[in-house]
Amino acid sequence: MKKNFYNFAKQFVALLLAVFLLQSISLAQEPIDAAIAGESWASVKANKEGRLILLYYKSRPFNYLDDYARQTGIDYEMVNLFIKFAKKKYDVTLEPVWIELANYEELASLFPNVRNGTIGLPAISATPQMSQMAQLTRPYMHNKLVVVTHRSIQKAASEAALKAALKEATAFFIENTPAADALQKLNSAWQTISVANSEILADKLASTENSYAIMPLYDYFVAVRRGLELNRQAFFEVPQADVAWWLPKKSDWVEPITEFFTHPNFEANAVFLVKRHCTIDAEELTLQGASPAGEEKASSEEKPTGTFEFKGTNSHFWFGLIAVAIVVVLIVANRSIAASRKKAAQELAMRKKKR
């Protein structure tokens, strides 16, 4: 009996976990066609509620899964702050609909066809080419390309010394990126190897002696935050356009998004999130001192507005807690029943002996 119950308990827990995972997937994603159903800000404001479509692909530090498989990142947390901001300023309740895409190419090809209540994530460099495809928000983070090497290549004292050190090195790169173009211009490596994404690139760089890469500065900070030992070189840095969100060309959500990005507390929030998901040393990524004229600059020491608590995370916590409580109750109930049966059997046996 006891063995059967534990088997039942295991099956029940497995069922709860399966339901939990299915619920998480259904909450986080909807079919791609839902992107076309983005509502106008005018209708959302009039109805006091609506959906916010978020097209994204996983990319640190913007949107990724943490060690507990929970969605997080600069953009993820910033979206939650925007939802709280919309509730406080406009009394509007927004339902976020996260639609995960495979990569940047899929997002870029899909985005020109969407309309209104949609935001393209992760944030991207606000280049003139991007402004032809989408409306770009005010930037919230600096960016540039930097040369990063395996620790076996010491920090060079001059451009010439660095270029000489890289001649016998292996270079890693991601195809069709500004970093790949910059690598071609530097053209120092004796061999180049393509990798799929920035995380693989950083891992390869940290584990391959006499290797280097050109990467966005935020990718370097993320690699350091992950515990990788790399040398950032001081030469051949390439400035890039600052990082911004992107909206459909004819979207009327520019109104609340602009209000959010120009709020006096926005800069402190952005600084907090950049440092939280890169490293505390990522000061040069932040837009300190970039507040518009007439606005009081928010201190980077201030705690960001909002509590950084997410509906998904909290609901998952309570769901798991309830599941554990149910299992505990079942175990206690089963033991109580088993004890009652045992006692009844003992009493019955004693009666039979007396007879």
C-alpha positions as CSV (number, residue, x, y, z in Angstrom):
1,M,0.0,0.0,0.0
2,K,2.8,2.4,1.0
3,K,4.7,1.6,-2.2
4,N,1.6,2.2,-4.3
5,F,1.0,5.5,-2.7
6,Y,4.6,6.8,-3.3
7,N,4.2,5.7,-6.9
8,F,1.0,7.7,-7.1
9,A,2.7,10.7,-5.4
10,K,5.5,10.6,-8.0
11,Q,3.0,10.4,-10.9
12,F,1.0,13.3,-9.4
13,V,4.0,15.5,-9.0
14,A,5.1,14.7,-12.6
15,L,1.6,15.7,-13.8
16,L,1.8,18.9,-11.8
17,L,5.1,19.7,-13.4
18,A,3.8,19.0,-16.9
19,V,0.8,21.3,-16.3
20,F,3.2,23.9,-14.9
21,L,5.4,23.8,-18.0
22,L,2.5,23.9,-20.4
23,Q,1.0,26.8,-18.6
24,S,4.4,28.6,-18.7
25,I,4.6,28.1,-22.5
26,S,1.1,29.2,-23.1
27,L,1.6,32.3,-21.0
28,A,4.9,33.2,-22.7
29,Q,4.1,32.6,-26.3
30,E,1.3,32.7,-28.8
31,P,1.2,32.0,-32.5
32,I,3.1,34.3,-34.8
33,D,-0.2,35.5,-36.3
34,A,-1.1,37.2,-33.0
35,A,1.5,39.8,-33.9
36,I,-0.9,41.1,-36.6
37,A,-3.6,41.6,-33.9
38,G,-1.8,44.4,-32.1
39,E,-4.3,46.9,-30.8
40,S,-4.0,50.7,-31.4
41,W,-3.0,52.8,-28.4
42,A,-6.2,54.9,-28.9
43,S,-8.4,51.8,-28.4
44,V,-6.4,50.5,-25.5
45,K,-6.6,53.9,-23.8
46,A,-10.3,54.1,-24.4
47,N,-11.0,50.6,-23.1
48,K,-8.5,51.0,-20.2
49,E,-7.0,47.6,-21.1
50,G,-5.4,45.8,-24.0
51,R,-2.6,43.5,-25.2
52,L,1.0,44.4,-25.8
53,I,2.6,42.2,-28.4
54,L,6.4,41.6,-27.8
55,L,8.3,40.0,-30.6
56,Y,11.7,38.8,-29.3
57,Y,14.5,36.2,-29.6
58,K,16.6,35.1,-26.7
59,S,19.8,37.2,-26.4
60,R,21.8,38.1,-23.3
61,P,21.6,40.6,-21.7
62,F,18.3,41.7,-23.2
63,N,16.1,38.7,-22.9
64,Y,17.2,35.2,-21.7
65,L,16.5,32.5,-19.1
66,D,18.2,32.7,-15.7
67,D,19.6,29.8,-13.7
68,Y,16.0,28.8,-12.7
69,A,14.7,28.9,-16.3
70,R,12.8,32.1,-15.7
71,Q,12.6,34.7,-18.4
72,T,14.6,37.8,-17.5
73,G,16.9,40.5,-19.0
74,I,17.1,44.2,-19.5
75,D,14.3,44.4,-22.0
76,Y,12.1,41.9,-20.2
77,E,12.3,43.9,-16.9
78,M,11.9,47.2,-18.8
79,V,8.7,46.0,-20.4
80,N,7.4,45.2,-17.0
81,L,8.3,48.6,-15.8
82,F,6.5,50.1,-18.8
83,I,3.4,48.1,-18.0
84,K,3.4,49.5,-14.4
85,F,4.1,53.0,-15.8
86,A,1.0,52.7,-18.2
87,K,-1.1,51.6,-15.2
88,K,0.0,54.5,-13.0
89,K,-0.1,57.3,-15.6
90,Y,-3.0,56.2,-17.9
91,D,-4.9,53.8,-15.6
92,V,-4.4,51.2,-18.4
93,T,-4.0,47.5,-17.8
94,L,-1.7,45.9,-20.3
95,E,-1.5,42.1,-21.0
96,P,2.0,41.3,-22.3
97,V,2.1,38.6,-25.1
98,W,5.6,37.3,-25.6
99,I,6.2,35.7,-29.0
100,E,9.6,34.1,-29.3
101,L,11.3,34.0,-32.7
102,A,14.4,32.1,-33.7
103,N,16.8,34.9,-34.4
104,Y,17.3,38.5,-35.6
105,E,16.7,37.5,-39.3
106,E,13.3,36.1,-38.5
107,L,12.3,39.2,-36.4
108,A,13.6,41.6,-39.1
109,S,11.7,39.9,-41.9
110,L,8.5,39.7,-39.9
111,F,8.5,43.2,-38.3
112,P,7.6,45.4,-41.4
113,N,4.3,43.5,-41.7
114,V,3.1,44.1,-38.1
115,R,1.1,47.1,-36.9
116,N,0.4,49.0,-33.7
117,G,0.7,47.5,-30.3
118,T,3.9,45.6,-31.0
119,I,7.5,46.1,-29.8
120,G,10.6,44.5,-31.4
121,L,13.0,43.1,-28.9
122,P,15.8,42.7,-28.0
123,A,16.8,46.3,-28.3
124,I,19.0,47.1,-31.3
125,S,21.5,49.7,-32.5
126,A,19.5,52.7,-33.7
127,T,21.1,52.9,-37.2
128,P,19.8,54.8,-40.2
129,Q,19.0,51.4,-41.8
130,M,16.9,50.4,-38.9
131,S,15.0,53.7,-38.9
132,Q,13.9,52.8,-42.5
133,M,12.2,49.6,-41.2
134,A,10.8,50.8,-37.9
135,Q,10.2,53.7,-35.5
136,L,13.0,53.7,-32.9
137,T,12.6,54.8,-29.4
138,R,15.0,57.1,-27.6
139,P,18.2,55.1,-26.9
140,Y,18.8,53.8,-23.4
141,M,22.3,52.2,-23.7
142,H,25.6,53.0,-25.4
143,N,27.4,50.4,-27.5
144,K,30.7,49.9,-29.3
145,L,32.7,47.0,-30.8
146,V,35.8,46.0,-28.8
147,V,38.6,43.5,-29.4
148,V,38.6,40.7,-26.8
149,T,41.3,38.0,-26.5
150,H,42.0,34.8,-24.7
151,R,44.0,35.5,-21.5
152,S,47.1,34.0,-23.3
153,I,47.3,37.2,-25.3
154,Q,48.4,40.0,-23.0
155,K,47.0,43.5,-23.2
156,A,48.9,45.3,-25.9
157,A,50.7,48.6,-25.4
158,S,50.0,49.9,-28.9
159,E,47.9,49.2,-32.0
160,A,50.9,47.9,-33.8
161,A,51.7,45.5,-31.0
162,L,48.1,44.2,-30.9
163,K,47.9,43.7,-34.6
164,A,51.2,41.8,-34.5
165,A,50.0,39.6,-31.7
166,L,46.8,38.7,-33.6
167,K,48.5,37.6,-36.8
168,E,49.0,34.0,-35.5
169,A,45.7,33.9,-33.6
170,T,42.4,32.2,-34.4
171,A,39.4,34.6,-34.7
172,F,35.8,33.7,-33.9
173,F,32.9,35.6,-35.4
174,I,29.1,35.6,-36.0
175,E,28.2,35.9,-39.6
176,N,26.2,38.9,-40.9
177,T,27.0,41.2,-38.0
178,P,28.7,44.5,-37.7
179,A,31.4,42.7,-35.6
180,A,32.1,40.4,-38.6
181,D,32.5,43.4,-40.9
182,A,34.9,45.0,-38.4
183,L,36.9,41.7,-38.2
184,Q,37.3,41.8,-42.0
185,K,38.8,45.3,-41.8
186,L,41.2,44.3,-39.1
187,N,42.1,41.1,-41.0
188,S,44.9,39.9,-38.8
189,A,44.0,36.3,-38.0
190,W,45.5,33.3,-39.7
191,Q,42.2,31.6,-39.5
192,T,38.6,32.6,-38.8
193,I,35.8,30.4,-37.4
194,S,32.1,31.2,-37.5
195,V,29.9,30.4,-34.5
196,A,26.1,30.6,-34.0
197,N,25.7,33.2,-31.2
198,S,27.5,35.4,-28.7
199,E,27.4,33.0,-25.9
200,I,29.1,30.3,-27.9
201,L,31.6,32.9,-29.2
202,A,32.6,33.9,-25.6
203,D,32.9,30.2,-24.5
204,K,35.1,29.4,-27.5
205,L,37.2,32.5,-26.8
206,A,37.8,31.6,-23.2
207,S,38.7,28.0,-23.9
208,T,40.9,28.5,-27.0
209,E,44.5,29.7,-26.5
210,N,45.8,32.4,-28.8
211,S,42.3,33.4,-30.0
212,Y,40.4,36.7,-30.3
213,A,37.1,38.2,-31.4
214,I,35.5,41.5,-32.1
215,M,32.3,41.8,-30.1
216,P,29.7,44.3,-28.8
217,L,30.8,45.8,-25.5
218,Y,27.7,44.5,-23.7
219,D,28.6,40.9,-24.8
220,Y,32.1,41.3,-23.2
221,F,30.5,42.4,-19.9
222,V,28.0,39.5,-20.0
223,A,30.9,37.1,-20.6
224,V,32.8,38.6,-17.6
225,R,29.6,38.3,-15.5
226,R,29.4,34.6,-16.4
227,G,32.8,34.2,-14.9
228,L,34.9,33.9,-18.2
229,E,38.5,35.2,-18.0
230,L,39.1,37.4,-21.1
231,N,41.4,40.3,-21.9
232,R,39.7,43.4,-23.4
233,Q,42.2,45.2,-25.6
234,A,42.3,49.0,-25.6
235,F,42.7,49.4,-29.4
236,F,40.6,49.1,-32.6
237,E,37.4,50.0,-30.8
238,V,34.5,50.8,-33.2
239,P,31.7,53.1,-32.1
240,Q,28.2,51.8,-32.8
241,A,24.8,53.5,-32.7
242,D,23.1,53.5,-29.3
243,V,20.6,50.8,-28.4
244,A,16.8,51.4,-28.7
245,W,13.5,49.6,-29.0
246,W,11.7,49.4,-32.3
247,L,8.1,49.9,-33.1
248,P,6.0,49.6,-36.3
249,K,6.3,52.5,-38.7
250,K,2.7,53.6,-38.3
251,S,2.3,52.7,-34.6
252,D,0.5,55.2,-32.4
253,W,2.1,53.7,-29.3
254,V,4.9,56.3,-29.7
255,E,2.9,58.4,-27.2
256,P,3.1,56.2,-24.1
257,I,6.5,54.8,-25.1
258,T,8.0,58.3,-25.4
259,E,6.5,59.4,-22.1
260,F,8.0,56.3,-20.5
261,F,11.5,56.8,-22.0
262,T,11.6,60.5,-21.1
263,H,10.3,60.1,-17.5
264,P,12.7,61.6,-14.9
265,N,13.1,58.2,-13.3
266,F,13.8,56.4,-16.6
267,E,17.6,56.9,-16.7
268,A,18.1,55.6,-13.1
269,N,16.0,52.5,-14.1
270,A,18.1,52.0,-17.3
271,V,21.4,52.3,-15.4
272,F,20.2,49.8,-12.8
273,L,19.1,47.2,-15.3
274,V,22.2,47.5,-17.5
275,K,24.4,47.0,-14.5
276,R,22.2,44.2,-13.2
277,H,22.4,42.1,-16.3
278,C,25.9,43.0,-17.5
279,T,28.2,43.8,-14.6
280,I,28.3,46.4,-11.9
281,D,31.4,47.8,-13.8
282,A,29.4,48.4,-17.0
283,E,29.3,52.1,-16.4
284,E,30.4,53.1,-19.9
285,L,27.3,51.3,-21.3
286,T,24.9,53.7,-19.5
287,L,23.6,57.0,-20.8
288,Q,24.5,58.9,-17.7
289,G,23.9,62.7,-18.1
290,A,21.8,62.3,-21.2
291,S,18.5,63.6,-19.8
292,P,16.6,66.1,-22.0
293,A,16.9,69.8,-21.2
294,G,14.6,70.8,-18.4
295,E,14.4,67.4,-16.8
296,E,16.0,66.7,-13.4
297,K,18.7,64.0,-13.8
298,A,17.8,60.9,-11.7
299,S,20.5,59.6,-9.5
300,S,22.0,56.2,-10.4
301,E,22.0,55.4,-6.7
302,E,18.2,55.5,-6.5
303,K,16.2,52.3,-6.4
304,P,14.3,52.1,-9.7
305,T,10.5,52.7,-9.7
306,G,8.5,49.6,-9.3
307,T,9.3,46.5,-7.3
308,F,10.8,44.3,-10.0
309,E,8.2,41.6,-9.2
310,F,6.6,39.9,-12.2
311,K,3.2,38.3,-12.5
312,G,4.6,35.3,-14.2
313,T,7.3,34.7,-11.6
314,N,5.0,35.2,-8.7
315,S,2.2,33.0,-10.2
316,H,4.8,30.3,-10.8
317,F,6.0,30.5,-7.2
318,W,2.4,30.2,-5.8
319,F,1.6,27.4,-8.3
320,G,4.6,25.4,-7.2
321,L,3.8,26.1,-3.5
322,I,0.2,24.9,-3.9
323,A,1.5,21.8,-5.7
324,V,3.8,21.0,-2.9
325,A,1.1,21.6,-0.3
326,I,-1.3,19.3,-2.2
327,V,1.3,16.5,-2.2
328,V,2.0,17.0,1.5
329,V,-1.7,16.9,2.3
330,L,-2.0,13.7,0.3
331,I,0.9,12.1,2.1
332,V,-0.4,13.1,5.5
333,A,-3.9,11.9,4.7
334,N,-2.6,8.6,3.3
335,R,-0.6,8.0,6.5
336,S,-3.5,8.9,8.6
337,I,-5.8,6.5,6.7
338,A,-3.1,3.8,6.9
339,A,-2.7,4.3,10.6
340,S,-6.5,4.1,11.1
341,R,-6.7,0.9,9.1
342,K,-3.8,-0.6,11.1
343,K,-5.5,0.3,14.4
344,A,-8.8,-1.1,13.2
345,A,-7.1,-4.3,12.1
346,Q,-5.4,-4.6,15.5
347,E,-8.7,-4.1,17.4
348,L,-10.3,-6.7,15.2
349,A,-7.5,-9.2,15.9
350,M,-7.8,-8.6,19.6
351,R,-11.6,-9.2,19.5
352,K,-11.1,-12.5,17.7
353,K,-8.6,-13.6,20.4
354,K,-11.1,-12.8,23.1
355,R,-13.7,-14.9,21.5
